[in-house]
């Protein structure tokens, strides 16, 4: 009886991405895109303020909420400690 040859399975080579990842910093890419937009006559989008007032208010409210939650957790831990020592 003849011995069957073992098939050697080869994995296909990985395909290169359609758009290779850039090694440039995001700021450089942003500046290049803005320059291209300006040279093509397109208007650049208006820059938003870095932190609108509503974001500051939200941050304050979240900070206060976290403070209250931490205080309640500390109180619950103290109560548990007292119950466990009985």
N, C-alpha and C positions, 0 to 999 in steps of 0.2 A: 504494500500500500504506500502511495507517495505521501510525503509529508506536505502539509499545507503551509504556504509561506505566511508569515505574520505580516499583516498590513501595518505600515508605519503611518500613523495619523499625524498630519502636520496642521498646526493651527494657522489660520490665515493671518497675515501681518496686520497689525492694527491700523485702521484707516486714520489718516491725518484729519484733524478737525477742519471744517469748512473755513473757519476764520481762526487762525492761530492766535493764541493768547499773546497779548502785548506785554513786553517787558518794560514798557515805559510807565512812569508814575502817573496816577490818575490826574494830577494837576497838569502835567504836560499834555496829556490827551485832551483834557478840557480846553486848554489854551489853543491847541491845534484846531479843535472843532470850532471854537469861537472865531478863530482867524479865517477858517474856511467859510463859515457862514457869512462873515463880513465881506470877504472877497467875492462871494457869489451873489451878494446883494440882498441876502436874507437878513431880516432883523433878528438880533439876538434876543432871547427872552429876558424880560425884566428880572433883575436880581431881587430875591425876596430878602427881607431883613433877616439877620442871623437868628434872632430869637424874638418872636412877636410877644407882646404883653400877655396874651392868653397862655402861651407856653410857660411864662414865669409864674402866673397864677396857678396853673395846673401843677407845676413843680412844688409850689408852696403847700397846696392842698394835699398832695400826695405825701409830702414830708410830714405834715401834721398827722395824717392818717396812720402812717407808719409808726410815728411816735406813740400814738394812742394804742395801736396794736401791740407794740413792744411792752408798754406799761401793763396792758391787760394780761399778756403772756407771763410777765414777771409775777403779777399778782396770783395768777393760777398756779404757777410753780410753787410759790410760797404756800398757798393753801394745800397743795398736794404734799409738800414736805411736812406740814403740820399734821395732816391726816395720816401719813405714813409713820410718824413718830408716836402715835397714840397706841 
